Amino acid sequence: MPPPADNARIKTLFNLVCDLPDAAAQRAALEALGADAATLARVMALLQRDRSDAELPPRWRRWFGRRRRE
């Protein structure tokens, strides 16, 4: 399990780029912020999951969110 400081850094980077319009813009912003390859991969995976959840209808998002927390 990654150290808490690493998780905080990943969360900060995610929050900085999650509202950008697409994956290319998010990747470019992460690279500009100096993210290394491993960090870039972790944040991009989280962003992909966030995008796929956003494309679901609200009732499915609730169901999938509930299933992930179990």
Helices and strands as residue ranges (DSSP letters): H 4-17, H 23-32, H 37-54, H 58-69
